[in-house]
Amino acid sequence: MQHLLSVWNELLATIKECPVMLFLDYDGTLTPIVRHPSFAKLSLTGKKLLRSLVRTEGIKTVIVSGRSLADMKDRMDIPGLIYVGNHGLEFEGPQIRYVHPMARASKKLLRQLAKKLAQSLKFFPKVFVENKALTLSVHYRQLSPSKVKKAKKVFLKTLRPYLRYAQIVFTRGKKVWEVRPPTRWNKGRIVLWLLARMVAHTATKFVPIYIGDDRTDEDAFKAIRRRGIGIKVTQKGNEVSHAGYYLRSTGEVFDFLRRLKMLKKREKKSYAGL
């Protein structure tokens, strides 16, 4: 991967020629990774910049997160944004609202499974089971590394009957185990769906830019790598990733967003359909 800010001048023509559809992860991208999900709050400066991006012509901004839609809207509360929650299983924007039917059908099962996981993992008090209605997240960031293997064994044993009958799927993120409905829908698929919808409603070509830091963002990097710009937030430029570029921190992410805003100076007209 190339450090994006060091090759900024090389990307100017690509970004300037076409409007941009900007996809932003939340945790680890717009906010630093913290000990508990509830502590991840967008700074006032960051919120002000995002509000400005929403009003900037030539940029359509989408937040793509593993968090629930309700959580994202409560934390950000920025009119004009498109919010994508639960890794793409739900989203909302001007004139549109969607929940994946398989995710809706799995809510009761996931609620039951959340209780079972909380019970089976009770001997690991630093493990936190988060029920996001359409998915579950089991956070182990605060758990001692020496106990992770044992906790994972208990976690998988609890899931085994559900995995055997393909009632759920299990994925990994940064210090988190994810439990989702048995669908291939992910961040990459929702990014392509929203991009195609935007192009269809505006008859305009958009350059997709996706910024994220986690393993779950790799689906989106892979989806746009031949048509857009994937940017991973990481300290390791030699990390294996489908992204072509990297930024080292949330600070550099906001630096890039300010540059993008200055490139597209004028106030934007609203796009129909989203």
Order of alpha helices (4+ residues) and beta strands (2+ residues): beta-alpha-beta-alpha-beta-alpha-beta-beta-beta-alpha-alpha-beta-beta-alpha-beta-beta-alpha-beta-alpha-beta-beta-alpha
